[in-house]
């Protein structure tokens, strides 16, 4: 089983990378105009990380992944810039569900 510390570190690194990618894209747009787009894409790396996490916490029978939902749909547990679910909370939910 992946430890809580490692899980939370991976989630935090994903969050930081996505933030840096967004800021980099904004900087490119400022430098070259709003019509320019940043072609940097780390989707394959993110998919690989998700696949590794899903070894420990697989998708449910309907194909729903709580980790993907947490990272991409509720933007790492935030609502109106306030954290409502921490990575630690997510880990606890995932490990409780498995037991």
BELPE-V950983 format. One line per field, one symbol per residue. ss: DSSP state (H for helix, E for strand, - for the rest). phi: phi as a letter, one per 40 degrees, with the letter a starting at -180 (. if undefined). A space follows every 50 residues. Layout:
ss->???
phi->???
This chain:
ss->---HHHHHHHHHHHHHHHHHHHHHHHHHHHHH----------HHHHHHHH HHHHHH---------HHHHHHHH----EE--EE---HHHHHHHHHHHH-
phi->.cccccdccccccccccccccccccccccccbhcccbcccabdccccccc ccccccbcccccgcbcccdccbcbfggbafgbcbbcccccdcccccccc
